Amino acid sequence: MKKILMVYDQIQAGAGTKDDQMVPLKATREVIGPAIMMERFLKANDEKIIACVYCGTGTWKEDPAEFIRKITALAKKLGADGVLCGPCFNYGEYSQMAAEAALSIQDKLHIPAIACMSAENEAVISKYSKEIPIVICPKKGAVGLNEALENMCHLAAEMIDHKNTDNLRKEICF
C-alpha cells in the first residue's frame, strides 16, 4: 500500500473560508477535504491517505520557509511514499503554497510530490511546471474535478513505482 500525504489550504481542509487566512498549521490522520472524493481512485492505485496537513494561506505567507520546513519534516516522519498538494483550483496563494511544498519534498526527500491547479494560476505554472508535475484541474465550480483527482492518484502511483511518466505527464499536466 502506497502512503499518501495530502497538503491543503484552510478552504480545502474545511477549516475556514478565504477570509480565515490565519488558520494554524495542523495535521490529521482523518481523511478530509477532496481526499474523501479520491477514495475510489486511491484504492484503485493501491494508495491510502496517511495524513492531511493544512494551514491558512496567511499563516503560510507569514513564514513560508517555516511552513516548508515543517511540511517536509512531516512527510519524512510519516514515511510518505507520495505527496499530493491540491486541488488548488484557481486559488493563487494556495497554488503557490502547494508548488513550494511539492518542490521542497521532491528535492529534499526524493519523494514524488504533485501539485494540482487550474490554468488561471499562470505565474505559478510557468515558474514550477518544469520542476514538479502540475496536474491540470478545473477552476472552482467548473466541470472536470473527478478527472483531475483520478489523474493525481494515477500519476502518484506511477511515480512511486518508478515508472516512466513522460507520456502521462504530457497528457494530464501543464
Summary of the structure (lengths in Angstrom):
residues: 174
radius of gyration: 14.2
end to end distance: 27.9
largest distance: 41.1
contacts: 617
relative contact order: 0.17
helix: 45%
strand: 19%
